[in-house]
Structures are given as C-alpha cells and as structure tokens.
Amino acid sequence: MDVQPNPSKEFALSRSERDSAACAVGGILNEQGRTFDGSRILRMMANMHDRSNGLGGGFAAYGIYPEHKDLYAFHVMLDNAAAREAFEEFLRRYYEIETEEVIPTAPLREIRNRPILRRYFVSLRQRVLGEHYDLTEQDLVVRHVMQVNGNIKGAVVFSSGKNMGIFKGVGYPEDIGRFFRIEEYEGYLWISHGRFPTNTTGWWGGAHPFGLLDFAVVHNGEISSYGINRRYLANFGYHCTMHTDTEVVTYLFDMLLRKHGLGIEEACIALAPPFWDDIERMEPQKRELVKALRITYAGALLNGPFGVILGHTRGMIGFNDRIKLRPMYAARRGDEVFLASEEAAIREISPQLDSVWQADGGKPVICELKVPLAAPEKEPARA
C-alpha cells in the first residue's frame, strides 16, 4: 500500500468545535450464530445516554447481509454529487458492482448535516487480482480504502467487510440507531459506541465504530501514543485520515491479526504488554515470548486510558489498558455474551445473568462463535 493521503483533503461535514470527555461501548454476541435485531443493542446504549454528548454514535452488525455474504459491502459517506461521481469512477476501475443503493434511513429532526449515504456490494475484478498476484484480495481492498479515504475529496469508505456493516454519524447512539433503522437488521453480533470526544471534534467520519475489512473497533478513552502509532503504521501502508485516535487501534489489529498472523492473546500483549518488572517474574517460556512481542512491536504499544471492543466475523474481544483506567464489564446468559462500559446497560436487556465480571487490565475477554458460520438462524423472541 504505497499511496499517501492528501494532507489538504477537507470534509465539508460538521466538525463542531466542542470538546468533552467520556464514552460508552457495548456489545452482544450469540455464540450459536443465532441472529437478533438491533433493538436490544439500541436499548443497551440508551441506558448509557449520559456517557455521550451527541457528537457521535454508531453500530457494527455481523450477519446482516446473507444474500450478499460473498461480496464486500462498502458503506460510503459522500459530501456531494461530485464526490459520488469520483468515488464510483474509482470503484468501477477495480470492482464489479453487483448492487448499489441508498442506505435506508428515517427522517429524524435530531440528525443534522448528514452526508449522502450509499452502499455498494462488490467483488474485485479478475484483471486486478491478476495484475497484483503478490497481494491478497484483502490487501487490495485495504489499499483501495486507504486511497479513497486519503485522496478522493468528500468521500469516506466507513465499512468494507463481508456480511457486516457499520452505521454511524453525529448524534446520540440511540438517535443514530433509529436514523439507520437498525431494528430492521438481523445479526448474530452487534457492537456499539456513544461518543464524548476529548481531543478531536465530532464529525461523521470520526464517529465510531472504525472499520477495516471485517474488523470494527469501538473505544472509550484516549490513545496518548497516537502520534507514535500513526507513524509506525505508515511504515506498513496504513494511513490515518479520520482525525481520531481510535483509527490506529483498528489498523493495528488488522496488521497484527490478519497480516502478521498473531493470535488474539499475542496481539493484545503487543498492544498492552505487561510492565518490565512483571515480565521478569514470569516463567521462562512465557517471559521470552512477551519480551519478544514487546520489543518487536514497540511502535504498536498503546499508551493512555482505554477500553476497547473489537468485533470480527468470529466474535468480539473486550480489552482494557494494562492498569485499567476505563471500565469494561462482561457477562453471560446462556449462549449470549455481553460487554459494556456499565453493568446496568447489560442488565437493561438481560436482567438475569449467569455470571458477570469486570475485565482485568491488559487481559482480553475473548468471546467467540462456537459453531461454523452458516445460514443465519433467527433467535426465538424473548418475553
């Protein structure tokens, strides 16, 4: 990925100058792959209303496009007709477009300054795959997302995975959810975010989740190592253009898990390694592994207070900074696992829980599907 972002690119859409602090994150996974609509994650986020300030909200849902499950689903924000024309010209150069359409929305007075919102279900042209035989299909999609977001003025690809989609914008999460009509989608995994920006202003592209391929990240806190992480990622062809520190977390997970083939626990050690004193007290085999990860991926280390949920096709991961400066609760009921900034948000949608606990600092809560992905099965209605 050799394209550089255009530093003069501007987005016309709403960057307010307000600054504040705090955030809400939440996630629900059915481990059997049974699908359920977005109304429950909507209620979870509404319960944490006061953790947001109306400058950003969003949702990522998995399993929602079974009729297009083998195609990349590009969700795109466009400033105007010229941006749409430039984006579609770029897209047709590299992809076969099976379906393109407006992303359905509801008229809400609370949602203002919205961009043009469209989605495209696409596959890479065989010619493109042949010309870049040294790259994987996913490498090419990542490269193209970087090119659009860095160089096509007024265009942002904010979701690019298969059989999943991200829906986000400026507003409280419950308003953004109603705006995108998420109760009409059925997914086996949902993650969500309510934003309370601290270091950057609220705008549509800067809302969470941040996505790349099937990875989607929501984040509460601050990545104070953002500058170092951003420069480190540029060495591997990842270019940050969304003006929000959470973007580096998404790209680091893609690099560590997909490109470098680390396991989830090893990737989390690389991002939030134990302190050196703690490493020296480990048993020899683990000590050498952790040392190697910390030294090899020094530029990937995340500093600052954070609570992160990563969504992917096979599940979700809850992850705190190593001294746990942001809250993260996990819970289970039957085949469902929950993650949230507050226990109350989980109990809002599942009052009776089999277990509930707080995530340990620097140690991931790994929630995974227990079945192969197949045709989605709708979850029975709950009382």
KOLVO-872096 format. One line per 4 residues: for each residue x, y, z of N, C-alpha, C. Coordinates in steps of 0.05 Angstrom, whole numbers. Atoms other than C-alpha are relative to their C-alpha. Example, Ala and Ser with C-alpha at 12.3 -4.5 7.8 and 13.67 -1.06 7.14 Angstrom:
residues 2
18:-24:0:246:-90:156:18:24:0; -16:-24:-1:273:-21:143:-15:22:14;
end
This chain:
residues 383
17:-24:0:0:0:0:18:25:0; -20:-21:3:42:57:-26:-12:28:-3; 12:-26:5:-9:113:-33:1:17:25; -1:-19:-23:-1:174:12:-25:17:0;
24:-17:-1:-60:213:38:6:29:-8; -3:-28:8:-72:282:11:-5:18:25; 3:-15:-25:-59:329:70:-19:23:-2; 18:-22:4:-103:383:40:-29:-8:-2;
28:9:3:-165:340:36:-17:11:23; 18:-10:-20:-224:371:72:-27:-13:-3; 27:10:0:-292:344:91:-19:22:8; 18:-22:-5:-349:393:89:-18:-5:24;
21:7:-19:-390:356:140:8:4:29; 2:-5:-28:-397:383:210:23:-9:17; -19:4:-22:-335:387:253:-5:22:20; 6:-19:-21:-361:422:314:26:6:16;
-23:-6:-16:-311:456:360:-3:-7:29; 4:7:-28:-339:427:424:19:-22:9; -17:20:-11:-293:386:469:-11:-9:27; 10:10:-25:-313:340:526:15:-26:7;
-14:24:-7:-294:274:559:-19:-22:9; 14:25:-7:-322:202:568:-11:-14:-25; 11:16:22:-353:148:523:-14:-24:10; 13:26:-6:-397:86:523:5:-20:-22;
-3:22:19:-384:19:490:-17:-23:8; 17:23:-6:-427:-43:485:2:-21:-22; 0:21:20:-430:-110:450:-17:-24:10; 16:25:-6:-475:-172:446:7:-20:-21;
-6:23:18:-455:-239:415:-17:-24:7; 12:26:-4:-497:-301:406:20:-21:-10; -22:19:7:-445:-357:407:-9:-22:-19; 10:20:18:-490:-403:367:-6:12:-28;
5:-13:26:-495:-353:310:-29:6:-6; 28:-7:5:-569:-340:320:-2:30:-2; 2:-29:5:-589:-272:294:-23:12:17; 21:-15:-14:-629:-219:331:2:29:-10;
0:-26:12:-649:-149:311:14:21:19; -16:-20:-13:-615:-84:332:-14:14:23; 15:-15:-21:-668:-62:383:13:-4:27; -11:5:-26:-631:-94:441:26:17:5;
-24:-16:-3:-564:-60:429:-8:30:2; 10:-27:-2:-604:4:420:-7:7:29; 8:-5:-27:-633:-3:489:24:0:19; -24:0:-16:-565:-20:518:14:27:0;
-14:-25:3:-535:44:491:-17:23:11; 17:-21:-12:-595:87:511:3:1:30; -3:1:-28:-584:64:582:25:15:9; -25:-14:-6:-514:96:579:0:28:-13;
3:-25:14:-540:161:549:19:22:10; -16:-22:-12:-502:206:597:30:-3:-4; -29:4:7:-435:177:575:6:13:-27; -4:-12:26:-445:211:507:-8:30:2;
9:-28:0:-455:284:488:-12:8:-27; 13:-5:25:-488:277:420:18:6:-24; -18:-5:22:-425:285:378:10:-25:-15; -7:24:15:-421:213:354:-12:-25:12;
11:25:-8:-454:146:357:0:-19:-24; 0:19:22:-454:82:317:-2:-29:8; 5:28:-4:-464:8:309:15:-16:-22; -9:19:20:-430:-51:274:-16:-26:5;
16:23:-1:-471:-112:258:10:-22:-19; -12:22:15:-449:-181:233:-22:-20:-7; 20:19:9:-490:-229:192:-25:12:-12; 24:-14:8:-537:-176:165:-5:-1:-30;
3:1:29:-526:-187:90:4:-28:-11; -4:27:9:-534:-262:79:-4:-4:-30; 4:2:29:-559:-251:8:24:10:-16; -25:-10:13:-492:-217:-8:24:-8:15;
-21:7:-19:-448:-255:40:28:-4:-12; -26:4:12:-392:-267:-10:11:25:-13; -8:-25:12:-387:-194:-32:9:20:22; -7:-22:-18:-353:-135:1:-22:20:0;
21:-20:-3:-404:-87:28:14:27:8; -11:-26:-5:-377:-16:22:-22:19:8; 17:-22:-8:-414:35:63:16:26:-3; -15:-23:9:-395:104:38:-15:26:8;
10:-28:-4:-405:177:61:10:17:-22; -7:-17:23:-405:228:5:-10:28:6; 8:-28:-5:-406:304:10:-20:10:-20; 16:-11:22:-439:317:-57:1:-18:-24;
2:16:24:-453:292:-127:28:-3:-13; -27:2:12:-381:307:-150:16:-21:15; -14:20:-15:-353:264:-94:-10:-28:-7; 11:26:7:-401:208:-112:10:-8:-28;
-9:7:27:-381:211:-186:30:-9:1; -28:7:-2:-306:209:-168:3:-27:13; -2:26:-14:-316:151:-120:-9:-23:-18; 11:21:17:-358:110:-168:18:-5:-24;
-19:4:22:-308:121:-224:24:-17:10; -22:15:-12:-253:95:-178:-9:-29:5; 10:27:-6:-296:36:-156:-2:-18:-24; 4:16:24:-313:13:-226:27:-8:-13;
-26:7:11:-239:13:-244:10:-27:11; -11:23:-13:-225:-43:-195:-21:-22:8; 20:18:-11:-291:-77:-177:-23:-4:-19; 27:5:12:-353:-110:-206:-20:8:21;
21:-9:-19:-413:-76:-174:-25:-16:-5; 25:17:3:-470:-125:-163:-24:17:7; 22:-16:-9:-515:-77:-125:10:26:11; -5:-26:-13:-513:-3:-106:-26:13:7;
25:-11:-9:-565:33:-66:5:20:22; -1:-18:-23:-580:87:-15:-3:-17:25; 4:13:-26:-572:64:57:-26:10:12; 26:-9:-10:-642:66:85:3:16:26;
0:-16:-24:-653:120:138:-28:10:6; 26:-11:-8:-711:150:176:4:30:5; -3:-28:-4:-724:225:178:-2:7:30; -1:-7:-28:-703:249:247:10:29:3;
-8:-28:-4:-700:321:269:27:3:15; -24:-1:-16:-643:304:316:26:-3:-17; -24:5:16:-596:284:259:2:22:-21; -4:-23:18:-568:344:221:26:-3:-16;
-24:-1:16:-517:357:167:9:-27:-10; -8:27:8:-519:286:143:11:0:-28; -11:3:27:-478:265:83:-18:-17:-17; 12:21:17:-501:224:23:10:-26:10;
-8:26:-11:-501:153:49:-9:-22:-20; 5:21:20:-495:96:-1:15:-26:7; -15:25:-3:-475:23:-1:3:-15:-27; -7:13:25:-443:-19:-55:9:-29:7;
-8:27:-4:-438:-95:-57:17:-8:-25; -19:2:21:-376:-111:-98:18:-24:2; -21:20:1:-324:-162:-119:23:11:-17; -23:-10:15:-253:-149:-144:0:-12:-28;
-2:10:27:-244:-155:-219:23:-19:-2; -21:20:4:-203:-215:-241:25:12:-11; -23:-14:12:-158:-169:-281:17:12:22; -15:-13:-22:-139:-132:-217:15:-21:17;
-13:21:-15:-124:-196:-180:24:-11:-15; -23:10:16:-80:-219:-237:23:19:-1; -21:-20:1:-42:-154:-240:16:2:26; -13:-2:-27:-27:-157:-165:2:-28:12;
-1:27:-9:-12:-231:-158:15:-4:26; -15:1:-24:35:-216:-100:-15:10:25; 16:-10:-22:-21:-186:-58:-25:-18:3; 25:14:-4:-81:-220:-27:-24:18:-7;
24:-16:6:-152:-198:-43:-5:20:22; 4:-19:-23:-157:-167:27:20:22:-1; -20:-21:2:-92:-130:17:-9:22:-20; 8:-19:20:-121:-98:-45:-24:17:9;
22:-15:-10:-186:-78:-11:10:21:20; -11:-20:-19:-146:-45:46:13:22:-15; -13:-21:16:-104:-8:-6:-20:19:-12; 20:-17:13:-166:17:-41:-14:18:20;
13:-16:-20:-199:40:23:18:23:8; -19:-21:-6:-136:79:40:1:21:-22; -1:-19:22:-135:110:-29:-24:18:0; 24:-16:0:-207:133:-25:0:20:23;
2:-17:-24:-204:160:46:23:21:1; -21:-20:0:-138:195:33:0:19:-23; -5:-16:24:-146:223:-36:-25:9:-16; 24:-8:14:-218:228:-61:-15:20:18;
11:-21:-17:-244:294:-33:-30:-5:4; 29:3:-7:-311:287:3:-10:-28:-1; 9:28:0:-313:211:2:14:-15:23; -11:16:-22:-304:164:62:-13:-28:-2;
10:27:-3:-310:88:60:2:-7:29; -1:5:-28:-330:73:131:-7:-28:8; 5:29:-5:-347:-1:125:8:-15:-25; -11:14:24:-313:-52:79:1:-30:3;
-1:28:-4:-326:-122:105:-20:-15:-15; 20:17:13:-367:-181:81:-21:-8:21; 22:8:-16:-435:-197:110:0:15:27; 1:-17:-24:-428:-140:161:-2:29:-10;
2:-28:8:-440:-66:162:3:18:25; -2:-20:-21:-424:-4:203:-19:23:-7; 20:-22:3:-476:51:214:8:21:22; -9:-19:-19:-451:115:247:-4:28:-9;
3:-28:8:-456:190:249:1:18:25; 0:-20:-22:-461:253:292:-28:0:13; 25:2:-15:-515:244:345:4:-18:24; 0:21:-21:-531:204:407:-3:-27:-12;
2:27:13:-525:129:394:-29:-9:-5; 28:9:3:-599:117:405:-13:15:-24; 10:-14:23:-615:171:353:12:-10:-26; -13:11:23:-564:145:304:-12:-28:-7;
13:26:5:-594:75:312:-27:2:-12; 27:-4:12:-664:100:298:2:11:-28; -4:-12:26:-638:141:240:7:-21:-21; -8:21:19:-606:80:207:-19:-24:1;
21:21:-1:-667:36:225:13:-27:7; -15:24:-5:-622:-16:257:-18:-23:11; 18:21:-9:-682:-53:287:-10:-17:-23; 8:16:24:-695:-77:215:21:-19:-9;
-21:18:8:-629:-114:211:2:-23:20; -4:24:-17:-615:-184:239:29:-8:-1; -27:8:-1:-545:-200:262:6:-18:25; -7:17:-23:-510:-250:309:19:14:19;
-18:-16:-16:-462:-198:335:-5:30:-5; 3:-29:1:-472:-124:350:20:13:19; -15:-16:-18:-423:-74:378:-8:29:-4; 10:-28:3:-437:0:391:16:19:17;
-16:-21:-13:-409:66:415:-16:25:3; 10:-27:-4:-432:131:445:23:18:6; -25:-16:-1:-380:186:436:-2:25:17; -4:-25:-16:-357:241:483:28:10:-7;
-27:-6:9:-298:270:444:16:16:19; -19:-14:-18:-237:294:482:20:17:-16; -21:-14:14:-182:312:433:-6:7:-29; 8:-7:27:-218:316:367:-29:7:-1;
28:-9:2:-283:348:344:-17:-22:-11; 19:20:10:-345:309:327:-7:5:-29; 9:-2:28:-357:295:253:-7:-28:-9; 12:26:8:-390:239:214:21:-22:-4;
-21:20:4:-326:203:192:14:-8:25; -14:5:-25:-297:208:262:-16:-15:21; 16:16:-19:-355:172:296:10:-29:0; -7:28:-2:-344:100:320:-25:-16:-8;
-24:16:2:-342:43:302:18:9:-24; -18:-1:22:-280:47:259:3:-28:-12; -1:27:12:-277:-9:208:20:-2:-22; -18:7:22:-229:-42:160:-4:-30:-5;
8:28:6:-250:-107:125:-20:-8:21; 21:8:-19:-289:-146:178:6:9:28; -6:-10:-26:-255:-112:237:-15:26:5; 14:-25:-9:-295:-59:275:8:5:29;
-10:-7:-26:-270:-22:336:-16:23:12; 12:-22:-16:-306:20:389:18:3:24; -21:-7:-20:-264:55:442:-9:21:19; 5:-20:-21:-273:92:507:27:8:11;
-25:-9:-12:-214:134:529:17:17:-19; -18:-17:15:-153:165:498:26:-16:-6; -25:12:7:-94:136:459:21:22:-1; -19:-22:-1:-39:183:481:25:-6:-17;
-22:7:17:11:145:438:-8:2:-30; 10:-1:28:-29:162:375:21:9:-20; -20:-10:19:27:201:342:20:-21:-7; -19:21:5:77:145:350:-13:-23:-15;
14:22:13:26:91:330:-5:7:-29; 7:-8:28:6:131:268:25:-1:-18; -25:1:16:78:139:244:9:-29:-4; -8:28:2:92:66:258:-17:-14:-21;
18:13:19:31:43:218:6:9:-29; -6:-10:27:52:87:159:22:-17:-13; -21:17:11:113:41:151:-12:-25:-13; 13:24:10:64:-15:135:-23:6:-19;
19:-7:20:20:24:87:-27:9:11; 25:-9:-12:-35:45:136:2:30:5; -1:-29:-3:-51:119:133:-26:10:13; 23:-9:-16:-96:153:184:-10:27:-10;
12:-25:11:-143:206:156:-25:9:14; 25:-6:-13:-202:206:204:2:18:24; -4:-20:-21:-172:253:256:-10:-10:27; 9:12:-26:-189:205:314:19:-22:7;
-20:19:-8:-142:163:355:-9:-29:-2; 9:28:2:-186:101:351:7:-13:-26; -7:11:26:-168:93:278:26:-17:1; -25:16:-1:-98:68:297:-5:-27:12;
6:26:-12:-128:13:340:-10:-20:-21; 11:17:21:-167:-15:281:22:-10:-18; -21:8:19:-107:-15:235:21:-18:13; -19:17:-14:-61:-45:288:-11:-29:2;
11:26:-1:-109:-103:298:1:-14:-27; -2:12:26:-113:-114:223:28:-10:-6; -28:7:6:-37:-114:217:8:-25:17; -10:21:-17:-25:-160:277:-15:-26:-5;
16:25:3:-82:-210:267:0:-10:-28; 2:10:27:-90:-213:192:26:-1:-15; -25:0:15:-23:-192:163:22:-16:13; -23:13:-14:25:-219:216:-8:-27:12;
8:27:-8:-17:-279:237:2:-5:30; -1:5:-29:-13:-268:313:-27:-10:9; 25:6:-13:-65:-299:358:-11:24:15; 12:-23:-13:-113:-254:395:15:7:26;
-14:-7:-25:-77:-260:462:28:12:-6; -26:-11:7:-9:-247:429:-3:29:-10; 4:-27:11:-37:-186:392:-6:19:23; 7:-17:-22:-65:-158:457:25:5:18;
-25:-4:-15:3:-169:492:17:21:-15; -16:-19:15:36:-130:435:-11:29:4; 12:-27:-3:-14:-72:444:1:10:28; -1:-9:-28:-14:-70:520:16:-20:16;
-17:19:-13:46:-110:545:2:5:30; -5:-5:-29:58:-121:620:25:17:4; -23:-16:-7:108:-76:655:25:-19:2; -25:16:0:181:-99:652:4:-16:26;
-3:14:-25:181:-117:726:-17:-24:1; 18:23:1:121:-162:716:10:-22:-19; -11:19:19:153:-194:655:22:-16:12; -23:14:-12:216:-212:694:-9:-21:20;
10:19:-19:173:-250:744:-14:-24:-13; 15:22:14:141:-295:691:18:-25:-2; -16:25:4:161:-367:680:14:3:-27; -19:-6:22:217:-372:628:-12:1:-28;
10:1:27:179:-393:566:-19:23:-7; 18:-22:5:124:-341:573:16:27:0; -15:-25:-2:175:-288:593:14:6:-27; -14:-5:25:214:-297:528:-20:8:-22;
20:-8:20:150:-293:486:-9:29:4; 9:-27:-5:126:-230:520:22:21:-6; -23:-18:6:195:-198:515:2:4:-30; -3:-2:29:198:-214:441:-22:17:-12;
22:-15:10:129:-185:428:4:30:7; -3:-28:-8:144:-121:467:22:13:-16; -22:-12:15:210:-110:431:-7:3:-29; 7:0:28:185:-128:362:-20:21:-7;
23:-18:6:122:-86:366:0:24:18; -2:-24:-18:148:-27:407:-17:23:-11; 15:-22:12:115:21:358:-30:-4:1; 28:6:-1:48:-13:367:-12:3:28;
10:-2:-28:44:-5:442:-19:24:4; 20:-21:-4:-18:35:462:3:10:29; -1:-13:-26:-10:84:519:-26:16:4; 24:-15:-6:-65:120:555:-22:-17:11;
23:15:-10:-131:101:587:-19:-9:-23; 18:8:21:-174:58:542:-15:-26:7; 16:25:0:-229:6:539:-10:-4:-29; 5:5:29:-237:-26:470:-17:-25:-3;
12:24:10:-285:-74:438:6:-3:-29; -6:7:28:-262:-107:374:-21:-20:-10; 18:19:13:-315:-140:330:13:-12:-24; -10:13:24:-297:-191:276:-19:-22:-7;
20:20:10:-332:-246:237:-5:-22:20; 3:23:-19:-319:-299:291:-6:8:28; 7:-7:-27:-335:-258:352:9:28:8; -8:-26:-9:-314:-199:395:21:-3:23;
-21:-1:-21:-257:-180:443:-4:25:16; -1:-23:-18:-261:-135:504:28:3:11; -28:-4:-5:-195:-103:521:4:27:14; -6:-24:-15:-172:-53:574:30:7:-2;
-28:-6:-4:-107:-14:583:10:-16:24; -12:19:-20:-59:-51:629:-4:8:29; 7:-7:-28:-75:-10:691:-29:7:4; 29:0:-2:-149:-9:676:-11:27:9;
10:-27:-5:-165:65:673:-27:6:-12; 27:-3:11:-230:54:636:-16:-26:7; 15:23:-8:-287:7:657:-7:-18:-23; 9:20:20:-305:-57:620:-13:-23:15;
14:22:-13:-358:-105:645:-6:-22:-21; 7:23:17:-370:-175:616:-21:-16:15; 21:16:-12:-430:-220:628:-8:-22:-19; 10:23:17:-461:-285:603:-28:-8:10;
26:13:-6:-531:-313:599:-5:-20:-23; 4:20:21:-539:-379:562:21:2:-22; -18:-2:24:-510:-373:492:8:29:-6; -6:-28:6:-503:-298:497:22:11:18;
-21:-13:-16:-442:-258:519:-3:30:-5; 4:-29:1:-444:-183:534:26:14:10; -21:-18:-9:-392:-128:540:-12:28:2; 10:-27:-2:-406:-57:564:16:16:19;
-13:-18:-19:-379:3:600:-13:-1:27; 14:1:-25:-432:-7:654:-16:-26:2; 16:24:-5:-464:-69:685:-30:6:-4; 29:-7:2:-531:-31:686:-9:-2:-29;
8:1:28:-531:-28:610:-5:-29:-9; 4:28:6:-525:-104:606:-26:-10:12; 24:9:-14:-579:-115:657:-26:13:-11; 23:-12:13:-625:-68:619:-12:-19:-21;
11:18:21:-631:-121:564:0:-29:9; -1:27:-11:-616:-184:606:2:1:30; -1:-4:-29:-635:-174:679:11:-24:15; -10:24:-14:-620:-247:699:25:-10:-15;
-25:8:13:-547:-264:684:11:-25:14; -14:24:-12:-509:-330:694:25:9:15; -24:-10:-12:-446:-291:710:6:28:-10; -7:-27:8:-419:-220:709:27:6:13;
-26:-6:-12:-348:-195:720:13:24:-14; -15:-22:12:-300:-137:707:25:-11:-14; -24:9:15:-246:-147:654:25:10:15; -25:-8:-13:-175:-147:682:16:18:-19;
-17:-18:16:-126:-94:659:19:-15:-18; -19:12:19:-88:-114:596:-6:-28:-8; 6:28:7:-122:-182:591:-26:-1:-15; 24:-1:17:-172:-193:535:-22:-19:10;
23:18:-3:-242:-221:545:-7:-9:-28; 2:11:27:-247:-266:484:-27:-14:-3; 27:11:4:-318:-281:460:-2:-10:-29; -2:12:26:-323:-329:401:-25:-17:-7;
21:18:9:-375:-365:359:9:-29:6; -6:28:-6:-379:-438:379:-9:-19:-23; 9:16:23:-406:-461:311:11:12:-25; -9:-11:25:-384:-454:239:-21:19:-10;
19:-18:11:-416:-396:203:-15:-14:-22; 18:13:20:-475:-420:162:-23:19:-5; 23:-16:4:-543:-396:141:-10:10:28; 7:-11:-26:-566:-349:197:-26:-12:11;
24:11:-13:-616:-376:247:-11:22:19; 11:-22:-17:-663:-325:279:-4:-10:28; 4:6:-28:-663:-323:354:-29:1:7; 28:-1:-8:-730:-340:386:-6:26:15;
8:-25:-13:-768:-279:411:1:-4:30; -1:1:-29:-756:-263:484:-24:12:13; 23:-11:-14:-810:-250:534:6:28:10;
end
